[in-house]
Amino acid sequence: MARLSPEQLLKLYKDGFQGCLWEGHIFENLLENSLNMGELLIKLINQIEGVTEVRGRGLLLGVELTELAAKDVELECRKMGLLLNAVNEKTLRLAPALVVNIEQVKRCSEIIDDAIKNVKKSGSNS
């Protein structure tokens, strides 16, 4: 594997060259996607029976449950392939990737809904 020193790298750039990281386009797109997908996720999760409140901004969200133990819902979500965590007795924390898309957001809300229904059905309430 070849390595270049910072001085060697600078010689490769011509006057006026700006790479995508310096322009910030990648970061702008991630921020915009985070805000848009976060709004959709909040809207979808707020429609789930058993959810009292969804709070946060962008894709870092807290989901407050009405009556079920968050740990039970967390474990059920994991069985269905969704990783999230119970941060206290009634709250789940979601932190999906910034590149998450609409289909994944919809699937996430479906899994949370199914997990809550399954935990209610089983009568588990740790």
C-alpha positions in Angstrom: 0.0 0.0 0.0 1.4 3.4 -1.0 1.3 6.4 1.3 1.7 10.0 0.5 2.9 12.7 2.8 0.7 15.9 3.2 3.2 17.8 1.1 3.0 15.2 -1.7 -0.8 15.3 -1.6 -0.8 19.1 -1.9 1.2 18.9 -5.1 -1.5 16.7 -6.6 -4.1 19.5 -6.3 -4.3 22.2 -8.9 -5.2 25.8 -8.2 -9.0 26.0 -7.7 -9.5 22.3 -6.9 -11.9 21.5 -4.2 -12.8 18.0 -3.2 -16.4 17.1 -2.2 -15.5 17.0 1.5 -14.2 20.6 1.4 -17.3 21.7 -0.5 -19.5 20.2 2.2 -22.1 18.6 -0.2 -21.9 15.2 1.5 -22.5 16.7 4.9 -25.4 19.0 3.7 -27.1 16.0 2.1 -26.7 13.9 5.3 -28.1 16.8 7.4 -31.1 17.3 5.1 -31.7 13.5 5.0 -31.5 13.3 8.8 -34.1 16.0 9.3 -36.5 14.7 6.6 -36.3 11.1 7.6 -36.5 12.1 11.3 -39.7 14.0 10.6 -41.2 11.0 8.9 -40.1 8.6 11.6 -41.6 10.8 14.3 -44.9 11.0 12.4 -45.1 7.2 11.9 -44.1 6.3 15.4 -46.6 8.8 16.9 -49.4 6.8 15.2 -48.5 3.6 17.1 -50.8 2.6 19.9 -48.8 2.3 23.1 -46.5 5.3 22.3 -47.1 8.4 24.5 -44.5 10.7 22.9 -41.7 10.9 20.4 -39.0 13.5 21.1 -35.7 14.5 19.6 -34.5 16.1 16.4 -33.3 14.5 13.2 -32.7 10.8 13.7 -31.8 10.8 17.4 -35.1 10.1 19.0 -36.6 9.0 22.3 -39.8 7.0 22.2 -41.9 7.1 25.4 -44.1 4.1 25.9 -47.5 4.2 27.7 -47.5 1.1 29.8 -45.0 -1.5 28.5 -41.4 -2.0 29.8 -39.0 -0.5 27.3 -36.6 -3.4 27.8 -39.3 -5.9 26.7 -40.0 -3.9 23.5 -36.2 -3.6 22.9 -35.7 -7.3 23.1 -38.7 -8.0 20.8 -37.4 -5.4 18.2 -34.0 -7.1 18.3 -35.6 -10.4 17.5 -37.1 -8.7 14.4 -33.8 -7.2 13.3 -34.1 -3.6 14.7 -31.4 -2.4 17.0 -32.4 0.2 19.5 -32.0 0.5 23.2 -34.1 1.0 26.4 -32.6 4.0 28.2 -35.0 3.8 31.1 -38.1 2.0 32.2 -40.4 3.5 29.6 -38.1 5.1 27.0 -36.5 3.7 23.8 -33.7 5.5 22.0 -33.4 5.3 18.3 -30.3 6.4 16.4 -30.5 5.1 12.8 -27.7 5.8 10.3 -27.8 9.2 8.7 -28.2 7.6 5.3 -31.4 5.8 6.2 -34.0 5.9 3.4 -37.9 6.0 3.4 -38.3 2.2 3.1 -36.1 1.6 6.1 -37.9 4.3 8.1 -41.2 2.7 7.4 -39.9 -0.7 8.2 -38.5 0.6 11.5 -41.9 2.0 12.6 -43.6 -1.3 11.5 -41.1 -3.3 13.6 -41.7 -1.1 16.7 -45.5 -1.4 16.2 -45.3 -5.2 15.9 -42.9 -5.5 18.9 -45.3 -3.5 21.1 -48.3 -5.7 19.9 -46.3 -8.9 20.6 -45.2 -7.7 24.1 -48.8 -6.8 24.9 -50.1 -10.1 23.6 -47.5 -12.1 25.6 -48.5 -10.2 28.8 -44.9 -9.4 29.5 -44.3 -6.3 31.5 -41.0 -6.5 33.4 
